[in-house]
Amino acid sequence: MTNKSAGMAAALAVLVLSCALPGCGGGGDGAGGEEQATGEEPVPVAQDCSWVGTGELSVRDDVAQRLAAYAETPITASLEGLSEREREVLDKLVAASRIMNALFWEQACPCHEAIATRVGDYAGPQAEALRAYFALNFGPWDRRFDWEPFCGGWPHPPGANFYPLNLSDAERERLGGARGPLAALYTMVRRDAAGELIAVPYSSFFHQQLADAAKLLREAAVLSDNESLRHFLTARADAFLNDDYYESDMLWMDIDSPVEVTIGPYETYEDGLFGYKASFEAFVTVADSAESARLARYKGELPWLEAHLPIPESYKNPNRGTESPIRVADEYYTSGESRAGIQTLAFNLPNDERVREAKGSKKVLLRNVMNAKFSQILMPIGQELLVRSQRKDLTAESFFLHTLFHEMSHGLGPGKIVVDGRATEVRLELKEHYSTLEEAKADVMGEWAIFMLQEKGLFPASILPQQATTYLAGLFRSVRFGIAEAHGQANAIQFNWLLEKKALIYDDAQAGFRVDVAVFRDAIEDLVRTICMIQAEGNYTSAGKLSKHYATMPPVLSRALARLDHIPVDIRPVFAVD
């Protein structure tokens, strides 16, 4: 891959120092390629960034207000129980994670260096707020407000920087039906000298950065005394250079270490065009083994829950692995896709269906982030929008449990499917609708699972109103992220579905919402069934219809959200190692 010009690199270095823009360096428009059937390696042409322009930068006059919706919050993790060598491992992992930040900038924002230079040169009103908001959004487009530009006026490309900006209708159609390298998780789509679309593997497109990250992971492996972490780091370093993440994903499932890391290309949310491409991110965490052990008993219930899904037996997925470790951890540092916009509470990885069939998936709950969001955001929302009699049912434990079972539910239901006699995956069939429906499924199935386990005797009856009420407050919290984003769309679908089924009722006298718990239980199960059937059949048309009908902002919801302006939308984390 051809490196950026020295002049641009120098300008960007100044910008990073003066504006604290994470990861603006690195990434590339240079050469690279993939092995084709002919054995030749295609060379992509460099991006044309002339559209970025020069001169005075237009900036929305409410940028500072938008930034203020994200409460700057110190996120700390205790290192008290770690050895000196483990702390050195942490340092190496943070350094590797900074590289993931640079790679995500390249994936998320076409011509990001040229745009960052213009943002860095801006000296008008709200200059500091602009630079901070640009960093938070990894570009000039507001992730909360339907990707509208808050500076520059450039329209947001739905395919981010994974594809050329000038795709023709015919090329979009071709990509939409692609099943080979062009649709692969770990390729950037570019043009060759003849103008044809080519797939460039990440290991080639980001070669130098990934080589640097691999070196840091191997150095961390040498320092680590933990065998499971050491094996993962070594295998993940190899994966950075060959794009084969299967072995390291399998080893990541087995990490049992006070220091943990999740690093590499994972989620496909950023690819709003087809949902094909994985984005780079990193979570560096310090595990809480005692709390993890307390929750481990629930993973044994996954086969029972799969067997009781409200769909025909032929669509159930009893072959997925059931190891599904559960980790409770505190964030020490994050980067890349995980640092963009709304901050992650928990995650369920890997997404590779081969790993899920063999071993399941690992759920990681980020306790310090969860606590910050519950106290600063969810509780104040509940006090504002719920009827007085149900506010007492808001509990941190219910918020914690719903987050846990949300992540567990990602490992339930259809994954690998057969459509018209063709073996495929839900993700490939639902395309840009996949992330929205998968997040909606995990939310409602998480509630459904808790209700089912309560009937089985694992939880007391008191958990039912607590879960329903806390879940409702959580919907208000998440739909504020905006309905252009997968999580926000998923929450709008749930809210409108439950409103339509009269599981949620607006009480005019109390100016608040109440939950009818009995109706709520049945409505949740109906939505679980509806989404799982769309996924099991790989029904792209039905997925689009569900989103179009329910992923909307009804007046009653808009009015409710307008009452929350004094409450932060989310946190803006500040780590000790930032």
Secondary structure, DSSP 8 states (H G I E B T S, - for coil): -----HHHHHHHHHHHHHH--TT-S---SS------TTS----------GGG--SS--B-TTHHHHHHTEEEEE-----TT--HHHHHHHHHHHHHHHHHHHHHHHHHSTTHHHHHHHHHH--STTHHHHHHHHHHHTSSEETTTTTEESBTT----TTTTTS-TT--HHHHHHHHT--SGGG-TTEEEEE-TTS-EEEEEHHHHTHHHHHHHHHHHHHHHHH---HHHHHHHHHHHHHHHHS--HHHHHHHHT---SEEEEEEE---TT-TTTS----EEEEEEEE-HHHHHHHGGGGGGHHHHHHT-SS-GGG--TTS-----EEEEEEEEEEEGGGSSS--SEEEE---HHHHHHT--EEEEEHHHHHHHIIIIIHHHHHHHB-HHHHTT--HHHHHHHHHHHHHHTTSS--EEEETTEEEEHHHHHGGGHHHHHHHHHHHHHHHHHHHHHHHTSS-TTHHHHHHHHHHHHHHHHHTT-TTSHHHHHHHHHHHHHHHTTSEEEETTTTEEEE-HHHHHHHHHHHHHHHHHHHHHT-HHHHHHHHHHHSS--HHHHHHHHTTTTS-SEEEEE-TT-
